[in-house]
Amino acid sequence: MQIELKKKYKYRLILEESYSFGVLGRTGRGLTELYNVPATEVDILVGCMCVGLCAGGGLCAGSKFVIAHQRVNGAGLIFSASIPPLLACATSEAIDILRSSPSLFEWLQENVRTARTILDRIDCITIPSHPASPMIHIQITNSRSSLLPSAADRAASKASNPASIRDASPRDWDIEEEENLLQAVVEEAPSQGVFIMKAKRLRDMEC
């Protein structure tokens, strides 16, 4: 669909592959391979090499014209923002390993299916993630008391202001219960043979 829109309205399509390159597709080439779309149909592919390649830095791929333009305009950043040689070598070695060991992706997808099968049996959560993605996002749908404001509170919210990025009627989350629930999950996981971490949130810096 996006390819058709791109051709119809003549815009450049930029695809962010940080969480798909190296893990999705038959050989790990990401979303284009997963959905059987020629990579040449996407103008620019960008992503982070610290996820699927366990290295560092970023990548940008595209046509010769796009890359030549990037090299000319990014010359001033070559020495100030380039990745260390160690990470460059690690990235190259990771790509070689993925190319020579396609069975790794079959093993990965088997693990994803196993995890999803177990998680799908739990009534109080939903998983919005793509079935093939090893990044499994879990949403809690039922807890001791709702973490969300009531429907009546939402119905009485103020009209939105298009000129502001902030919510016109901020929701009052039960932050304490949310944190307690997540911490309980973290503490229970090791007894089940699983290690997980709860990310720290800088709430004072959030919009």
Buried (B, 14 or more C-beta within 10 A) or exposed (E): EEEEEBEEEEEEBEBBBBBBBBBBBEEBBBBBBBEEBEBEEBBBBBBBBBBBBEBBBEBEBBEEEBEEEEEEEEEEEEEEEEBEEEBBEBBEEBBEEBEEEEEBBEEBBEEBEEBBEEBEEEEEBBBEBBEBBBEBEBEBEEBEEEBEBEEEEEEEEEEEEEEEEEEEBEEEEBEEBBEEBBEEBEEEEEEEEEEEEEEEEEEEEEE
